[in-house]
């Protein structure tokens, strides 16, 4: 992921951003569907769906009745598309950034998505106890390896047997170590997509 600075000390994973609001709107075509997004200052990639998220969206495989978690949803493109691909399922979208989560909820409504909901909190805490068929994440690299690995550990626990995690990450921001961690945790990992220095990894819970 690349980071968009919104102030000297705020990051897109700040829980309660203090940056002045500066809303923007754009449309994006993802998997052949045109979607409309509202974004704001102090959220990740406010001007367009970032390349990593778009790559993950194109690569991820979602069944129609899947229960899905979008972990670190931002303003919602990954989870929104997952909900479109799982019309008989349910998508949970989680972000620690309250502003991003509010935007995600707006974007679900803006695009007529009713089988998804947004929850605010750190990691999987807001959805603990729910079991998922798929966990999708474009992880907040700047939060640090320890925080991200804790998210992966919790995601592994939350997946049903046969469920899978899908992660997008840049080579220069830790793809080799991410692949190693997923292999250690799941006992398997596949590099299903790579482009422009980004990798999409998937691993299946045995």
C-alpha positions, 0 to 999 in steps of 0.5 A: 500500500502507499500512504496518503498523508493528511497531516503531520501525525495522522495516518489513514488508520487513525481511529478518530481523524482530526483533519478537516473534511474535504469530501470528493466523489468519483466513479470506478469500473470494477469487474465490469460494474460501475460504482460510485464512491464518496471519500474524504480527507484522512482516508486511504486513497481518497481520489481513486480506488488504489491499484492494490485494492483493484488488483485484489478485487479482480483476483478474489473468488467469492461464492454467491452465499459466502460470509465475507470479512473485509478487514480494514475496509477503508471507504469500502470498495473491496467489501462492496464488490464482495457483496455484489459477488455474494448476493445470497451471503453477508459481508462484514466490513471493519475499519478502525478509522471512524471516518472511513467506516462512515463513508463505507456505510454511505457507499453501500447505500449509494450503490444499493448494497443491502447484504453488507454492514460496516463495524468500527473497531480494531482488527477482528474485535467488532466481528469476534464470534462470526465465522467467515468463508473468506477474509479479504484485506489490503493491510495497513502496512504502516501500522507495523508488522506486529499489528498485521500479523495479529490480524492474520492470526485472528483471521485464521481463527475466524475462518471456517475449515476450507475458508480462505484469506486473500491479501494484497501487498507490494513486494517492497512493503513486505510481500516475501515476509507476508508469504512466509507468514501465511505459509507458516500459519495456514500450511499453504499459500498461492501467489495468484496474481502479480502486477506492477510490484503487487502480489495477491496471496491466498491461503486456505484453512485446512 
